[in-house]
Amino acid sequence: MIRIPMLAAALAAALAVAVITAVVVMQPYQPLDVTVERDIQATNWGPLALAFPIYSWIGDAKGAVLEAIVFVAVLIWNRRAWILAVAVALTGAWYVVLSHLIIRARPTTAQVLQVTEHPGASSFPSGHTIFVVTVTSIVMLCLAHRFLPRWALLVGWAVVAVIVLDGAISRIYVGAHWPSDVLVGLLIATAWLSLVLSVRRITDRAFAHSKSGQRGKVTDLVTTRVTP
């Protein structure tokens, strides 16, 4: 069975990805990107900026190791959710495909206020953003929903939202990505996560042994609260 609202959310996010991608392909350099990037870089982000180096650090192999650790944790503490964890993690495939199909130059110091990180490969989309949404979602869906009461789940998803937003800002602040790269990363993760959550055969198994013992209520909560 399919959850229609989640499927609709997935299609809407996918459509937004398609539209922005088409715009970027036709015109890689977007004046709006430059304006937004400069505004973000000129802003003092206070305590949020303390975590910016962490988002840069988790790139490359270190991110893969972290994801592997999370997956092992799922196998240990909620083995029934392993299929959900794998399905959600497939967001990375979309990054690999798009980053090889669409080669977009990253920001330069001549265009924005600062570039303090110089990753290789294409700027489009933001792989870090996709990764942060993916890992935090797996933790919440496959582990937190196994043990936490409903009120704590709401707090957990609020924390995830802050982490994702902070990570998105950091990728623009360090000059590693254009804002549209980050936005598409968020939309890709949202589209894929919503699609996965729309398939009851995957989610019902993962939430079968929730702490509340009420599978229907837990899955309903997921469908209404998951918005990376």
N, C-alpha and C positions, 0 to 999 in steps of 0.2 A: 504494500500500500504506500501511497505517496501523500505527504503533507502538502497540500496545494499552496498555502501561504508561503512556506519556505521555498517551494519551487518557483513561485512568482517572484520572490525576492532574488533568487539566483538568476533568473532570466533578466530581471531589471538591471542587476549589477553587471551581468555579462554584456548587455546592450550598451551600457555606459562605457565599459571597457572598449568595445568595438568602435564606438564613436570617437573617443579620445585617441585611440590608436590610429584611426584613419586621419585625424587632424595632425597628429605628430608625424605620420608618414609623409603627408603632403607638405608640412611646414615644421621641420624639427626645431627651429628657433622660434619661440613664442614670446613676444614682448610681455605678455601677462605673467609668464613664468619668471621672467627677470624681475619684474616689479614685486611679485610676491616673495621671491627668494631674498631680495635685498631688504624688504621689510622684516622678514623673519630673522635675518642675520643682524639687523640693526636693533633687534629687541633684546632686552635683558630678561632671560628666562628664569633667573633666580635658582631655586633649588632643583628645578627640572633639568637644568644644565649639568648638574652633578653626574647624571647618569649618561650623558652623551658619549663619553669614552667607552662605556660598556657596549653600546650599540655598534660602535665601530669595531670593537674587539671581537665580537661574536661572528664576524665574517669568516668566510673560507672554511677550513677544516674544523675550526673550533666550534662553529655552529653545528656541523654534522655530528660532532662528539656530543654536544649538549642534547641534540635531538635523539641520539642513540640512548643516552642516559634516561631521558624521559620515557622512551619506549620500553626500556628494561623495567622501569618503575611500574609502567602499566602492566607488564607481564607478571610482575610480582604481586601487585596489590589489586588488580582488577583485570584478570586475564580475559574475561569475556569481552572486554572493550578493545582488544588488539586490532580487530578488523576496522573499527571506527578510527583508531589511531593511525593506522596505515592509510586509510582512505583520506583522512584530513591532511596527512603529510604529503599527499600527491600534489598539493598546491605547488610544490617545488618544480614539478614537471612543466607547469605553465611558464614559470620564470625561465627555465632552460630554453624552451621553444621560442618564446618571444624575444629573449635577449640575443638569440642567434639569427632570428629573422629580421629584426629591426635594430639596425646599428645607429645609435644616436650618441652624439658627442656629449660629454659631461660639461658642466659649467667650468668656465675659466676665470681667472682673476681679472681679466679685461671686461668680463660681463657682469660679475657679481662682486660683493664686498670682500669675500674671503673664500679660499679653498684650502682647507687644512687636511683634507684626506684625498688621496689620489688612487682610487681603485681602478683596476683595469676593466676590460670588456665594455659592453654597451651600457649606457645610462638607463635605458628603458627596458623593463620597469624596475622598480626598487626591490631587489631580492631580499635585502635586510627587512624591509617592511613586511613582505610576505612571510618571511621566516618568523618574525616576532608574533604576528597574528597566529600563525600555525602552531607554534610551540605553546603559547599561552592558552590557546583553545583546547589543545590536547590535554593539558594539565587540568583545565576546568572540566571538560566533558568526560574524560576517562578516569580521573582521580578524584577531583573535588566533588563531583556528583555522586561518587560512591560513598563518601563519608560525611559530608557536611550537611547540616540542616538548611532549610530553605533560606532563612535570613542570612546565613553566612554565604550562601551561593550568590545572593544579590550583592553583597559586599565584594565577593571575589570577582564578579564580572565588572564591577565598578573599578576595581584595581586594574583589571586587564585593560579596560578602556583607557585609563591613565597611562599605563605602560605603552600601549599601542600608539597613543597620541604623542607621547614623549619621544618614542622611537622615530615616528614620522617627522617630527620637528627636527630631531637631531640630524637626519640624513640631509635635510635642506640646509641646516645651520652650518654644517661642516663643508658644504659645497660639493658633496658627492653626487647629489641628484637634483634634478629640476622638480618643482612641486608637482607637475603632472606625472612624473615618474612615480612619485610616492603615492599620489592619488590612485593611479592605476594599480599599484601594488595592493593598496587597501581594497579596491574593488574586486580584483582577482581573488584575493583571499575570501572576501565576503561572498562572492558568487559561488566559489567552490565549496566553502563551508556550508552555505545554505543548501546547495544541491545535495551534499552528503547527508545533512540533517533531514532532508525531505524524504529520505528512504527509510521507512520504518524497520525494514528487515535488518538494517545496520544498527540503528540507534536502540531499538527495543532490546536487543541482545546485550548491548553495553550497559543499559540502565536497569536490567532485570533485577539486580541485587542492590538497589539503592538503599541508603540507610533508612529512609522512610518506609521502604517496603511497598510503596505505591508507585508502580512504574508509570502509570498513565499521568499522574500529577507531575512526576519528574520530567517526562518528555514534553509535556505541555509547557513547563517552565522553560525548558531549553528553547523551544520554538519561539517563545515570546521574548527571551532575554538575550539571545546570542546575536550581537550586532558588532562585529569587530570593526 
